[in-house]
Amino acid sequence: MPMKIVTIGGGTGQFTLLSALRESPNVDITAIVSMVDSGGSTGRLRDEYGVLPPGDILKCLIALSSFQDAREILQARFSSHEKLAGHNAGNLLLTFLSQHLGNDFSGAVVALGEILQVKGRVIPVTTDKATLVAELENGRLVYSETAIDVGRDKEAKIKRTFLVPHSGKLEASRNAIEAIETADMIIVGPGDLYTSIVPNFLVPGIKEAIEKAPAKLVYVANLMTKFGETRGFSLRNFVDVVEGSQGRPIDIVIANNKIPELALLEKYLGEGAEPVRFDLETEIDKRQIILEDLISEGDLARHDVGKLREVLMGVVGEQQV
């Protein structure tokens, strides 16, 4: 039987993780996706049509699609038409499908997944609308994922985050809970800690399901810190926040040990970011720590899909044996 792997996250990080897993043999992939994205095309569609944010879901569908050219088509943005300007084709398609199906967003995701011939399933962590709120150490509250990410006083650190439901109702997708309950392995990250990863665990039912799940828990750590969200964080700080949010210890931590090239490093240092540092003597504890060169070559510090795939296949292979 194939190994049942559940990924939890959002944004570009989950796209990279799923791209690394897509070609893996003998695995059954389910992606559980954060639903608090509020920026760009996604935010405009949410505000104009009252739909759930499609952006992160679309990234995951594309990552698992058999048609890799779909990324260029579905993420191409309109520019000439006034009303369409800034939107991408995939977000509009998901919005149309959802409305055509009587505001059934989950059904729209399944339908688009069928068109794209995805390997596995993509599931919104919840279909209830909510706003992400951050409480800063100075007591200020910042509302919405976008404002937390870019629009606040970044000198003040985040103390905690929570979700405010729009209708008084907020519960996890039943399919997401069932996927966690039956998983052999759960992989969390990489991605922005407080705006892509932690929001999944704030949805009632997710943390409780993970606490009880028999699955091995794997965390793919970020390559770099982020000014405002995780400035000065060590690997241990990331692990502590994830474990505190999901309610149980991580079994395996996958982290990068390669410093970016000098020009790229200087660019990030200028933005208040730095490579995630680690101290094996204090951070290994009872967790299995895998340190490898995971950085891709380019203008941004991103996980290399091929390098990450190789490490993940080693982890999956060990668990299958």
ROBA-888743 format. One record per residue (C-alpha): residue number from 0; x, y, z; residue in three letters. Coordinates in nm, 2 decimals, padded with zeros to 4 digits. Each point is the difference from the previous one (the first is absolute). Example, Ala and Ser with C-alpha at 12.3 -4.5 7.8 and 13.67 -1.06 7.14 Angstrom:
2
    k      c1      c2      c3    r
    0   01.23  -00.45   00.78  ALA
    1   00.14   00.34  -00.07  SER
% end
This chain:
321
    k      c1      c2      c3    r
    0   00.00   00.00   00.00  MET
    1   00.12   00.35  -00.07  PRO
    2   00.12   00.22   00.29  MET
    3  -00.26   00.26   00.09  LYS
    4   00.17   00.34   00.02  ILE
    5  -00.18   00.31   00.12  VAL
    6   00.16   00.34  -00.05  THR
    7  -00.11   00.31   00.20  ILE
    8   00.08   00.35  -00.10  GLY
    9  -00.06   00.27  -00.26  GLY
   10   00.16   00.23  -00.24  GLY
   11   00.32  -00.06  -00.21  THR
   12   00.15  -00.23   00.27  GLY
   13  -00.28  -00.26  -00.04  GLN
   14   00.02   00.03  -00.38  PHE
   15   00.37  -00.09   00.02  THR
   16  -00.06  -00.29   00.24  LEU
   17  -00.27  -00.15  -00.22  LEU
   18   00.21   00.05  -00.31  SER
   19   00.27  -00.21   00.18  ALA
   20  -00.25  -00.27   00.10  LEU
   21  -00.20  -00.02  -00.33  ARG
   22   00.24  -00.24  -00.18  GLU
   23   00.05  -00.22   00.31  SER
   24  -00.09  -00.36  -00.05  PRO
   25  -00.25  -00.19   00.22  ASN
   26  -00.14   00.30   00.19  VAL
   27  -00.35   00.14   00.04  ASP
   28   00.01   00.38   00.04  ILE
   29  -00.25   00.22   00.17  THR
   30   00.07   00.37   00.03  ALA
   31  -00.18   00.19   00.28  ILE
   32   00.01   00.37  -00.09  VAL
   33  -00.02   00.32   00.21  SER
   34  -00.30   00.22  -00.08  MET
   35   00.10   00.34   00.13  VAL
   36   00.18   00.15  -00.30  ASP
   37  -00.13   00.36  -00.05  SER
   38   00.23   00.16  -00.25  GLY
   39   00.01   00.07  -00.37  GLY
   40  -00.24  -00.17  -00.24  SER
   41  -00.11  -00.24   00.28  THR
   42  -00.10   00.29   00.23  GLY
   43  -00.19   00.19  -00.27  ARG
   44  -00.20  -00.31  -00.09  LEU
   45  -00.08  -00.07   00.36  ARG
   46  -00.12   00.36   00.06  ASP
   47  -00.19   00.04  -00.33  GLU
   48  -00.17  -00.34  -00.02  TYR
   49   00.00  -00.13   00.36  GLY
   50   00.19  -00.31  -00.11  VAL
   51   00.26  -00.19   00.20  LEU
   52   00.36   00.11  -00.09  PRO
   53   00.11  -00.21  -00.31  PRO
   54   00.37   00.09  -00.03  GLY
   55   00.17  -00.26   00.22  ASP
   56  -00.24  -00.27  -00.11  ILE
   57   00.08   00.07  -00.36  LEU
   58   00.38  -00.02   00.07  LYS
   59  -00.05  -00.35   00.15  CYS
   60  -00.21  -00.12  -00.29  LEU
   61   00.26   00.11  -00.25  ILE
   62   00.28  -00.16   00.20  ALA
   63  -00.18  -00.34  -00.01  LEU
   64  -00.12   00.03  -00.36  SER
   65   00.12  -00.23  -00.27  SER
   66   00.01   00.30  -00.23  PHE
   67   00.29   00.21   00.11  GLN
   68  -00.06   00.26  -00.27  ASP
   69  -00.32   00.08   00.19  ALA
   70   00.20   00.23   00.23  ARG
   71   00.08   00.25  -00.27  GLU
   72  -00.36   00.00  -00.12  ILE
   73  -00.19   00.00   00.32  LEU
   74   00.23   00.25   00.18  GLN
   75   00.02   00.24  -00.30  ALA
   76  -00.15   00.34   00.10  ARG
   77  -00.23   00.21  -00.20  PHE
   78   00.12   00.36  -00.07  SER
   79  -00.20   00.17  -00.27  SER
   80  -00.36  -00.05   00.13  HIS
   81  -00.08   00.25   00.28  GLU
   82  -00.22  -00.23   00.20  LYS
   83   00.23  -00.31  -00.05  LEU
   84   00.33   00.18   00.05  ALA
   85   00.22  -00.17   00.27  GLY
   86  -00.21  -00.32   00.01  HIS
   87   00.14  -00.32  -00.12  ASN
   88  -00.19  -00.25  -00.20  ALA
   89   00.00  -00.28   00.26  GLY
   90  -00.14   00.21   00.28  ASN
   91  -00.28   00.11  -00.23  LEU
   92  -00.07  -00.36  -00.11  LEU
   93  -00.02  -00.12   00.36  LEU
   94  -00.23   00.29   00.08  THR
   95  -00.23  -00.07  -00.30  PHE
   96  -00.01  -00.38   00.08  LEU
   97  -00.09   00.07   00.36  SER
   98  -00.29   00.24  -00.09  GLN
   99  -00.12  -00.24  -00.27  HIS
  100  -00.02  -00.28   00.25  LEU
  101  -00.21   00.21   00.24  GLY
  102   00.30   00.14   00.20  ASN
  103   00.14  -00.34   00.06  ASP
  104   00.37   00.09   00.02  PHE
  105   00.11  -00.35   00.09  SER
  106  -00.19  -00.14  -00.30  GLY
  107   00.17   00.26  -00.22  ALA
  108   00.34  -00.11   00.12  VAL
  109  -00.08  -00.36  -00.08  VAL
  110  -00.13   00.10  -00.34  ALA
  111   00.32   00.19  -00.09  LEU
  112   00.21  -00.28   00.13  GLY
  113  -00.18  -00.23  -00.24  GLU
  114   00.08   00.23  -00.29  ILE
  115   00.36   00.03   00.10  LEU
  116   00.04  -00.38   00.07  GLN
  117   00.15   00.06   00.34  VAL
  118   00.19  -00.27   00.18  LYS
  119  -00.17  -00.01   00.34  GLY
  120  -00.25   00.23   00.16  ARG
  121  -00.01   00.37   00.10  VAL
  122  -00.22   00.09   00.29  ILE
  123  -00.07   00.34   00.15  PRO
  124   00.06  -00.02   00.38  VAL
  125  -00.34   00.16   00.04  THR
  126  -00.28   00.13  -00.21  THR
  127  -00.11   00.25   00.26  ASP
  128   00.12   00.36  -00.05  LYS
  129   00.23   00.15   00.26  ALA
  130   00.25   00.28   00.04  THR
  131   00.35  -00.06   00.14  LEU
  132   00.09   00.24   00.29  VAL
  133   00.34   00.05   00.16  ALA
  134   00.06   00.13   00.35  GLU
  135   00.33   00.18   00.02  LEU
  136   00.22   00.01   00.31  GLU
  137  -00.09   00.37   00.04  ASN
  138  -00.37  -00.09   00.02  GLY
  139  -00.10   00.12  -00.34  ARG
  140  -00.23  -00.22  -00.21  LEU
  141   00.06  -00.04  -00.38  VAL
  142  -00.28  -00.13  -00.22  TYR
  143   00.04  -00.21  -00.31  SER
  144   00.28  -00.21  -00.15  GLU
  145   00.11   00.27  -00.23  THR
  146   00.03   00.26   00.27  ALA
  147   00.18  -00.23   00.23  ILE
  148   00.24  -00.09  -00.28  ASP
  149   00.08   00.34  -00.13  VAL
  150  -00.21   00.28   00.15  GLY
  151   00.09   00.03   00.36  ARG
  152   00.27   00.13   00.24  ASP
  153   00.25  -00.28  -00.05  LYS
  154   00.22   00.10   00.29  GLU
  155  -00.27  -00.14   00.23  ALA
  156   00.02  -00.38   00.02  LYS
  157  -00.31  -00.23  -00.04  ILE
  158  -00.12  -00.13   00.34  LYS
  159  -00.28  -00.22  -00.14  ARG
  160  -00.24  -00.04  -00.28  THR
  161  -00.37  -00.10  -00.01  PHE
  162  -00.29  -00.02  -00.24  LEU
  163  -00.32   00.20   00.01  VAL
  164  -00.28  -00.18  -00.18  PRO
  165  -00.22   00.22  -00.23  HIS
  166  -00.33  -00.18   00.09  SER
  167   00.06  -00.13   00.35  GLY
  168   00.07  -00.35  -00.14  LYS
  169   00.35  -00.14  -00.05  LEU
  170   00.08  -00.36  -00.03  GLU
  171   00.24  -00.22  -00.19  ALA
  172  -00.09  -00.18  -00.32  SER
  173  -00.11  -00.35   00.07  ARG
  174   00.22  -00.13  -00.29  ASN
  175   00.30   00.18   00.16  ALA
  176  -00.07  -00.17   00.33  ILE
  177  -00.04  -00.34  -00.16  GLU
  178   00.32   00.04  -00.20  ALA
  179   00.20   00.08   00.32  ILE
  180  -00.16  -00.29   00.19  GLU
  181   00.10  -00.25  -00.26  THR
  182   00.34   00.14  -00.10  ALA
  183   00.33  -00.19   00.02  ASP
  184   00.20   00.32  -00.01  MET
  185  -00.09   00.37   00.05  ILE
  186   00.24   00.25  -00.15  ILE
  187  -00.02   00.36   00.12  VAL
  188   00.16   00.30  -00.18  GLY
  189   00.20   00.17  -00.13  PRO
  190  -00.17   00.34  -00.02  GLY
  191  -00.06   00.32   00.19  ASP
  192  -00.04  -00.11   00.36  LEU
  193  -00.28   00.21   00.13  TYR
  194  -00.19   00.07  -00.33  THR
  195   00.03  -00.33  -00.19  SER
  196   00.08  -00.28   00.26  ILE
  197  -00.15   00.09   00.34  VAL
  198  -00.35   00.10  -00.14  PRO
  199  -00.07  -00.36  -00.09  ASN
  200   00.03  -00.10   00.37  PHE
  201  -00.22   00.28   00.11  LEU
  202  -00.30  -00.15  -00.17  VAL
  203  -00.20  -00.20   00.27  PRO
  204   00.05  -00.38  -00.05  GLY
  205   00.33   00.01  -00.18  ILE
  206   00.23   00.01   00.30  LYS
  207  -00.21  -00.26   00.18  GLU
  208   00.02  -00.23  -00.30  ALA
  209   00.38   00.03  -00.02  ILE
  210   00.04  -00.06   00.37  GLU
  211  -00.18  -00.34  -00.03  LYS
  212   00.14  -00.10  -00.34  ALA
  213   00.24  -00.30  -00.02  PRO
  214   00.19   00.16  -00.29  ALA
  215   00.36   00.09   00.01  LYS
  216   00.03   00.38   00.01  LEU
  217   00.26   00.17  -00.23  VAL
  218   00.08   00.37  -00.01  TYR
  219   00.18   00.16  -00.29  VAL
  220   00.16   00.31   00.14  ALA
  221   00.03   00.34  -00.17  ASN
  222   00.33   00.09  -00.16  LEU
  223  -00.01   00.36   00.11  MET
  224  -00.16   00.21   00.28  THR
  225  -00.24   00.27  -00.09  LYS
  226   00.01   00.36   00.14  PHE
  227  -00.30   00.06   00.21  GLY
  228  -00.12  -00.36   00.02  GLU
  229   00.31  -00.20   00.11  THR
  230   00.29   00.24   00.02  ARG
  231   00.28  -00.16   00.20  GLY
  232  -00.17  -00.34   00.02  PHE
  233   00.22  -00.31   00.03  SER
  234  -00.11  -00.34  -00.12  LEU
  235  -00.11  -00.07   00.36  ARG
  236  -00.23   00.31   00.00  ASN
  237  -00.17  -00.12  -00.31  PHE
  238  -00.04  -00.35   00.14  VAL
  239  -00.14   00.13   00.33  ASP
  240  -00.27   00.21  -00.17  VAL
  241  -00.10  -00.28  -00.23  VAL
  242  -00.01  -00.26   00.29  GLU
  243  -00.19   00.24   00.22  GLY
  244  -00.26   00.07  -00.27  SER
  245  -00.06  -00.36  -00.10  GLN
  246   00.01  -00.15   00.35  GLY
  247   00.26  -00.28  -00.04  ARG
  248   00.38  -00.04  -00.06  PRO
  249   00.15  -00.02  -00.34  ILE
  250   00.16  -00.33  -00.09  ASP
  251   00.23   00.11  -00.29  ILE
  252   00.13   00.34  -00.08  VAL
  253   00.14   00.07  -00.34  ILE
  254   00.22   00.32  -00.02  ALA
  255   00.24   00.16  -00.23  ASN
  256   00.38   00.03   00.08  ASN
  257   00.12   00.19  -00.30  LYS
  258   00.06   00.38   00.02  ILE
  259  -00.12   00.19  -00.30  PRO
  260   00.25   00.16  -00.24  GLU
  261   00.13   00.33   00.13  LEU
  262  -00.19   00.23  -00.24  ALA
  263  -00.33  -00.17   00.09  LEU
  264   00.08  -00.01   00.37  LEU
  265   00.08   00.38   00.00  GLU
  266  -00.34   00.06  -00.17  LYS
  267  -00.19  -00.18   00.28  TYR
  268   00.21   00.15   00.28  LEU
  269  -00.09   00.34  -00.15  GLY
  270  -00.37  -00.10   00.05  GLU
  271   00.05  -00.11   00.36  GLY
  272   00.00  -00.37  -00.08  ALA
  273   00.27  -00.26   00.05  GLU
  274   00.06  -00.37  -00.04  PRO
  275  -00.18  -00.21   00.27  VAL
  276   00.28  -00.08   00.25  ARG
  277   00.01  -00.32   00.21  PHE
  278   00.20  -00.15   00.28  ASP
  279  -00.01  -00.38  -00.01  LEU
  280   00.11  -00.04   00.36  GLU
  281  -00.30   00.18   00.13  THR
  282  -00.25  -00.07  -00.27  GLU
  283   00.02  -00.37  -00.08  ILE
  284  -00.17  -00.13   00.31  ASP
  285  -00.20  -00.31  -00.09  LYS
  286  -00.08   00.12  -00.35  ARG
  287   00.17  -00.13  -00.31  GLN
  288   00.17   00.29  -00.17  ILE
  289   00.09  -00.02  -00.37  ILE
  290   00.24   00.28  -00.12  LEU
  291   00.06   00.03  -00.37  GLU
  292   00.07   00.25  -00.27  ASP
  293  -00.35   00.09  -00.11  LEU
  294   00.05   00.34  -00.17  ILE
  295  -00.08   00.06  -00.37  SER
  296   00.22   00.22  -00.22  GLU
  297  -00.18   00.33  -00.09  GLY
  298  -00.09   00.35   00.11  ASP
  299  -00.20  -00.12   00.30  LEU
  300   00.08  -00.24   00.29  ALA
  301  -00.24  -00.29  -00.09  ARG
  302   00.00  -00.37   00.07  HIS
  303   00.13  -00.19  -00.30  ASP
  304  -00.27  -00.25  -00.11  VAL
  305   00.25  -00.27  -00.10  GLY
  306   00.21   00.02   00.31  LYS
  307  -00.31   00.00   00.22  LEU
  308  -00.15  -00.29  -00.19  ARG
  309   00.32  -00.21   00.06  GLU
  310  -00.01   00.07   00.38  VAL
  311  -00.38  -00.07   00.02  LEU
  312   00.04  -00.33  -00.19  MET
  313   00.26  -00.10   00.25  GLY
  314  -00.24   00.07   00.29  VAL
  315  -00.29  -00.16  -00.17  VAL
  316   00.20  -00.31  -00.09  GLY
  317   00.12  -00.04   00.36  GLU
  318  -00.36   00.01   00.13  GLN
  319  -00.12  -00.24  -00.27  GLN
  320   00.26  -00.25   00.11  VAL
% end
